[in-house]
Amino acid sequence: MILPRQRDPRFITLRRGGRLQDADHHRLALWAADCAQHVLPFFEAACPDDDRPRRAIDSVRAWTRGELTMSESRAAGGNAMAAARPLSGAARHA
């Protein structure tokens, strides 16, 4: 397993008993979206008609603006992972 069994409280929001402020949570989410946007062309080269990863990136940004719930954004992320699952190499890991 890559991740430890016990989650780092610095990455858990205050409302869940951690130390992560909402503003920092949004900043981390936007950073992750920027990273994903940077490698998105690898996925889109393999699956040009599948927009699930792009929609997931957009949903993260919408969540930080308060336009989507966390659950909606997470669902989009799950759909993006499902899109990449059958692929291999850079397209899968992008």
C-alpha positions in Angstrom: 0.0 0.0 0.0 1.4 3.4 -1.0 -0.5 5.5 1.5 -0.1 5.1 5.3 -3.0 3.6 7.2 -3.4 6.7 9.3 -4.0 9.9 7.3 -1.8 13.0 7.9 -3.9 15.5 9.9 -2.4 18.3 7.8 -4.4 17.0 4.9 -7.7 16.5 6.7 -10.1 19.4 7.0 -10.9 21.0 10.3 -14.5 19.7 10.2 -13.2 16.1 10.1 -10.7 16.6 12.9 -7.7 17.6 10.9 -5.8 20.9 10.6 -6.6 21.8 7.0 -8.3 25.2 6.6 -10.9 25.5 3.8 -8.8 28.1 2.0 -5.8 25.8 2.0 -8.0 22.9 0.9 -9.2 24.9 -2.1 -5.6 25.9 -2.9 -4.4 22.3 -2.8 -7.4 21.3 -5.1 -6.5 24.0 -7.6 -2.9 23.0 -7.6 -3.9 19.4 -8.3 -6.2 20.6 -11.1 -3.4 22.5 -12.6 -1.1 19.5 -12.4 -3.8 17.3 -14.1 -4.4 19.9 -16.8 -0.7 19.8 -17.6 -0.7 16.1 -18.3 -4.2 15.9 -19.8 -2.9 15.8 -23.4 -1.5 12.3 -22.8 -4.9 11.0 -22.0 -6.6 13.0 -24.7 -4.2 11.7 -27.3 -5.2 8.1 -26.4 -8.9 8.9 -26.0 -9.8 12.0 -27.9 -13.6 11.6 -27.5 -13.6 10.9 -23.8 -14.0 14.1 -21.8 -14.3 12.6 -18.3 -10.9 13.7 -17.1 -11.4 17.2 -18.5 -14.8 17.4 -16.8 -13.2 16.2 -13.5 -10.6 19.0 -13.7 -13.4 21.6 -14.4 -15.4 20.2 -11.5 -12.6 20.7 -9.0 -12.4 24.3 -10.1 -16.2 24.7 -9.9 -16.1 23.2 -6.4 -13.5 25.8 -5.2 -15.9 28.5 -6.5 -18.8 27.0 -4.6 -20.6 25.9 -7.7 -20.5 22.2 -7.0 -20.6 20.1 -3.9 -17.6 18.1 -2.8 -19.6 14.9 -3.6 -20.3 16.1 -7.2 -16.6 16.9 -7.7 -15.5 13.5 -6.2 -18.0 11.7 -8.5 -16.4 13.4 -11.5 -13.0 12.4 -10.3 -14.1 8.8 -10.0 -15.4 8.9 -13.5 -12.1 10.2 -14.7 -10.3 7.3 -13.0 -12.7 4.9 -14.6 -11.8 6.4 -18.0 -8.1 5.8 -17.4 -8.3 2.4 -15.9 -8.2 0.3 -19.1 -5.3 2.3 -20.5 -1.6 1.9 -19.9 1.5 4.1 -19.8 1.3 7.9 -19.6 -2.3 8.0 -20.8 -3.4 6.0 -17.7 -1.3 7.8 -15.2 -2.0 11.3 -16.5 
